[in-house]
Amino acid sequence: MSLPPGLRHTIAETRLFTDGRSYVILRLPIGEYQEALRLEAQLDNPFVSLVRDKDEVTLVLPQEEWEAHRPALEVLEESPDYRLITFDLPLDLGLVGYLASLIGVVAEAGVSVFPVSAFSRDHIFVPAEDFERAWDALRTLIRSCRGEEAAEAE
């Protein structure tokens, strides 16, 4: 994969993180937003995502938390058994192509991706059965970028 030097350098510095937990991705009706917000506020987990758009509410949370709070929400669709991969590097909001490059290698490995971004870090969720394939594809890209960085320094 041909990358601009600045982007290659950023990818080379990326650390991958996962917490080993199973996550569920939920699609909720708009009317469930306030209840989802209350539930999210009760959870004491390092990763929970709540997004509302004009059509739906999406909640991502650990599977065990969902099992404990299932009766609290009306769910339109449930996609269980996803794993988290965090690109553990603070990023500038103006960085172009970073997430696209990382997701691209995961897609080339035949793995579907559900991306979630925080202010300074990006995350993806992949089906648990494809986790190792996604992780290995990302590690290969990061190592390749590190090798190119080292070769340029010589």
N, C-alpha and C positions, 0 to 999 in steps of 0.2 A: 504494500500500500504506500503510495507516494503522499507524503505529508509535508507541509511547509515547516521549516526548521523550528519556528516558535511553538507550533502545535506539537511537533514531535518531542520537543523538550518538555512540554507540559505533560504529555502522556507518559514520558519516561519517568517523571516524578510521581506519577499516580501510584497510590497504594490501594489495593483492593481490601475491602472489609466485608465480612458477613457475620451474622450472629447465630447461625445454625438453626434458626427458628423457622417454623412453617407459618406462612401468612395467608390470609384470605382477602380477596378483593370483592367488595360488595357494591352493587348498584341499588340505590335507594330512590324512592320518589322524592320530589322537591319538598313535599310536606313533612318529610322526616328530618329535615336539616337541623332544626332546633334540638330534637331528641338525639341526633347523632353528635351534635356539638356538646351536649351534656355528657354523653357517654365518653367522648374523646377527652373531656376535661377530667374524668374520673380515672382514666388509665394512667398507670405509672410505668410506661414503656419508653425505651429510647426511640422507637420508631412507630409513629401513627401518622397517617395522612388523611385529611378530610378536604375534599374539593366540592364546591357547588358551582354548577354552571346553569344556564337557562333551562336545561332539560332534565337534569338529574343531579343526584348527590353520589359521590364516590367515597367510600371509606376503605382504607387499607389498615389492617391491624393483625396482630399475632393470632393464629388459629385458636390458641387456648383462651385468649381474652374473648374472642367471638363466642366460643362455646359457653363461657360463663355469662355472657350478656345477650345471648341470642333472642330471648323473648322481648327485649326492649325495642326492637326495630322491625318495621315492615320492610322486607327485602324483595326487590324485583328480580335480582339475579345474583348468584353467589359463585365465585370462582375460587375454590380452595386450593391449597397445596402449592403455594408459590414460595420462592426463596429470594431473599434480599441480597443484592450486591451493591455496596456503596463505593463510589470513586472518592476515596478519602483524601481529598486535596482541596483546600480552599481555592475557589475559582473567581475570576473577575467576571462580572456580568457581560462585559464586552467581548469575551473570548468567543471566537467563531470556529465552528466545526468540531469542537471537542466531543460533545455527546454523540453527534452524528458519526464520528469516526469509531468510537467505542461500540455503539449500537450496530454499526455496519459489520464489524467482525463477528459479533454475536449472531447477526442475521445470516452471514455467510456460513456459520456453523449450523444453520438450520434451526435456530432457537428463537421463539417469539419473545418479545420484550414488552414490559409495561413500565415506561419511564416515569419517575417522579423527581422533581427538582425542588431543592430548598434554596435559600438565598445564595449560599456559597458552595454547595455540594450537590452532586447529582447522584441519583440512585436508580437502579433498575430492579424489577422483579421478573424472574424467569420461572417457568414451570419446574417444580422440584425434580422431576425425572430428567430434566435437561440441564440441571445446575452445573454438573462437572464439565459438560461440554462447553457451556458458556464461560465458566471460570477459566478453563484451559485456553480458550480462544483469546480471552482478555489478557491473561498472563503472557501468552505468546506475543501479542502485539506490544505490550509494555516492555518485555525483554528485548524485542527487536528494536524498539525506539531507544532503549538504553544502550544497546550495542552500537547503533548508528551514532549516538551522542559520543560514545567513547572513541569510536573510529575518527570522528571529526576532530576530537581534541588532540589526537596524536600528530 
